[in-house]
Amino acid sequence: MTIELEPFGSEARDGDLLISTVPAGAADFQAERGGFPRPVPPPCSTWSTTLAHPLAQAASRSGAVVVSGFDLLLHQAARQVELMTGIKPAPLAAMRQAGQAELARRAAC
C-alpha cells in the first residue's frame, strides 16, 4: 500500500481511496471554488469523511462514493464515555440515536 499526503489545492491522483479527515468548515473554501481541479479518480473511488460538509458534497458531484465517518466517531465517543464515567458498556444505541437526530437537524437547516 502506498500513501500520499497532499495539501489542499493539489490535483487528485489516481488511487482506490481518498480520505479526508478535516472537520466541517475547515475546507469550505475548497468546496466553494469547485472542490477539485478535476474529477476524483476512477468512479469506484471512495471519499471518506468524518463529518458531512461541503467538500464531501463536492467529491460526490465529482463522481466519488461518499462514506460517512459517523460510526467511527460514535465508537470513539462510546469508549470515551466508558473511560470517563466507568459505565460499561456505553449506551451505544442512545448515543447513535442522538447523533443521527443531530445530523438530521443540521441537514434540515
Secondary structure, 3 states (H helix, E strand, C coil): CCCCCCCCCCCCCCCCEEEECCCCCCCHHHHHCCCCCCCCCCCCCEEEECCCCHHHHHHHHCCCEEEECHHHHHHHHHHHHHHHHCCCCCCHHHHHHHHHHHHHHHHHC
